[in-house]
Amino acid sequence: MPIKVTSTPHFEKQVKSLKKKYPNVAKDVEPLIDDLEGGALPGERLQRLVSYEAYKVRLPNRDTQRGKSGGYRVIYYVRTAETIYLLEIYAKSEVDNISDTEIIVQILEAIDQDSDDDTSSSE
């Protein structure tokens, strides 16, 4: 069964905001989406979020030419073996880190979005 990678509305909003300063942000995220759709789970698991399978991955930012260390951080959540949500993206040069609470809120919103999608598709 194919893996569905979905960006949350919050993620889309962040990409749109980053695009003003970094026009290639969407292209920089594409290899990650390809990896996820291919079944890979790159990055490091967020261990403090025990109840959720969430990962943080470092991506290079081709607009800054600083590699992964000065690039983006993307947080994604594995809902099921077939469903992954892109939750957060930020430029490491602009944001130090985000809190576990913020990540959990994004996960819960993604779960609600998934439930709404299931309900509307069965009606």
N, C-alpha and C positions, 0 to 999 in steps of 0.2 A: 504494500500500500504506500502511495507517495506521501511524503512529508509536506505538510502545509505550513509555510512560514507567513505569519500575519503581523503587520505592524499595528500597534495600538494607535488610537487618535493622538495620545500624548507623544508618542514617538514621531509620528508624522509632523506634529507641530514643532518638535525640536529640530527635525531635519529642515523644515522650512525656515526656521529661524537661523540655523547654522549656514544655510545656503547663501544668505546675504553676505557673509564674510568668507565662506569657503564654498565656491560654486560647484566643486566636484564632490561634495559630500555624498550624494546619492551613488555616484560611481565607486566611491571608496567603500561603500557598504555592500555593493553587489557581490563581491567574492565571498563575503561572510554568508549571505543568503544562499549562494550556490553550495557552499560547504554544508550548511544546515539542511538544505533540501536533499543533499547527497548522503545524509545520515551521520555526518561528523558533528561532534560537540566540542568545538574549539574553545579555548579560554580556560579560566579556572572557576571551579565550582565555588559559590559563595557559601562557605561552611556554616556561617552563623544563621543562615536561613534554613534550618534543619528540615522544616516541613515542606519546603519548596525546592524543586530542582532548578536553580537559577545560576547563570554563569555570567562572568564579566570577561570580555575579550578586548584586546588592544588592537586597534586598526591604524595603519599609517594614514596620514593626511597629506595627499599629494599637493595641496595648495601651500603648505608650509615647508615642505621638503625636510621635515625633521624626523621622519620615521615613526615607528610605533610609540616611542617614549613621549613624543610631543604631539601624538595624533589623537584619535578618538577613543573613547571607552564606550562600548555597547554592552548593555545588560539584556539578556534574553531569558525567557522562562520556558521550560519544557513542560507543557500541560499534559500531553500524552505522547506516546511513541510517534504519533502522526501529526501532532499540533505543537508548534513553537510560536511564541509571541516575542516580538522585539519590543522591549519596554522603555529603555532609556538610551540616549546617545548624547554624549557631551564631549567637548574639546578639552583635553587634559590641561591645556594651557589656560583655560578660562575657569574651570571648576576643579577643585581639588579632589573631592570625593562626594558621593551622595550617601545618605544614611540608609540603613537597613529598613527603617520604617517607611521611607519614601519608596523603596523597592517593593515592599510588601503591599503598599497601597496600589501600586501599578499592577502587581500580580492579581490582586483581588478585582481590580477593574477589568483586567483581561478575562478573568474567569466569568465575571458578570456579562461581558461582551459576548463570550463564547456561549453562555447560557441563552442570551437573547437571540443570537444567531440560530441556535438549535431550535428555539421555540418558533421563530418566524419562518424557518424553512419547513417545519412540520405542519404549519397551518394551511 
